[in-house]
């Protein structure tokens, strides 16, 4: 059938003076998987929210199976067979799987047993291993995503929009999702797949629509392109990757930071960290891989001093710092780029200059006769803006007026200045576009080359493999092992991330 199931014609969307989408046109055929690529702010999520009825278009037309439609709400979209799986799941954790799926779609008295059977059959049809009578809050994040998909399938969705669906999944879970997408499309359904991971695009997409600055910059068949060309379309220029320094032997290098049998336990709760030990040497990038929420944040917090340890010790330059204050650790030369720059990295209503001195306001370099020298502070901030290629008007601009990538550059610049010996990077590129990611990767390599010790925590395995010299895997507060980069395959690390060890892999038992 030649008529597309979805067609957008010259769709535009404006937010005040900001152009989110301008004259966006593309179509999706029956049984086709279309990947939507673009940097942050390129307009890809906005255009999908228009299709799903969360936003209304200011200009343009939407056609569903050849008929022009006005989609005013998600209810309208769902009535047309359109469903959207968003990055942040809309599930009620205290309800069971079945209750979440039928919520809002049934009326009057019902037989929960009958609906459990119905949902169980639906899950089996798509080879989803989902316990239908278990509360969603007790499920792993990969299983929760399957519940979101089952919600769409229950409503008989034929057009599935998926926004960054693999962001919180292990490699094995991602592979299973890719297989589902292929099978779903093979049955005559259609998928629009928003992602920044070029490998996934080349694996699952039939066609790729590239967006830049709110407009379509390219619309190509997968068979006629490659990852390098797609990256160039996204950026408008070609990226030169950071030099990867790997294969070094750090056994004779100075140990800058050591965690020795560190545990964090709250009474009546499962341990946040359990017997965690590792060393970071001078010039080493030590990477920790794992699905979010498995103790990575707690590792950062015990090193930076914002969380007390229950047992074990933290050695910095051979000296115990477990009882040192946060300020003492800052003075000692530990920098920390937190996972949430909005909550922990910046004060949004303050100027960039004020944010740059937040962790060193007591430093004598800023003061003259007991007063802060605005001239000195402004020059320092202006130099940061220039050297790190931050898009900002100057040191007096507020942090909230910058894009996410430029905010992250400012946090990173401050912390590598504070971190004279050790810098902690907790998911430093999360939510950033390729240009900002490239810049941050080069900064990390630059700090390594200065002989600093770098702790890199990331849920992106590709980032860990590209940047780290040593790789540890975390699961439920424990280290599943520490390896030199290159010793393990992505598949093996994925199993460790899911809690499987060499001993349990054969038996199928999770540790």
Secondary structure, 3 states (H helix, E strand, C coil): CCCCCEEEEEEEEEECCEEEEEEEEEEECCCCEEEEEECCCCCHHHHHHHHHCCCCCCEEEEEECCEEECCCCHHHHHHCCEEEECCCCCCCCCCEHHHHHHCCCCCCCCCHHHHHHHHHHHHHHCCCCCCCCCEHHHCCHHHHHHHHHHHHHHCCCCEEEEECCCCCCCHHHHHHHHHHHHHHHHCCCEEEEECCCHHHHHHHCCEEEEEECCEEEEEEEHHHCCHHHHHHHHHCCCCCCCCCCCCCCCCCCCEEEEEEEEEECCCCCCCCEEEEEEEEECCCEEEEECCCCCCHHHHHHHHHCCCCCCEEEEEECCEECCCCCHHHHHHHCEEEECCCHHHHHCCCCCEHHHHHCCCCCCCHHHEECCEECHHHHHHHHHHHHHHCCCCCCCCCCEHHHCCHHHHHHHHHHHHHHHCCCEEEEECCCCCCCHHHHHHHHHHHHHHHHCCCEEEEEECCHHHHHHHCCEEEEEECCEEEEEEECCCCCHHHHHHHHCCCCHHHHCCCCCC
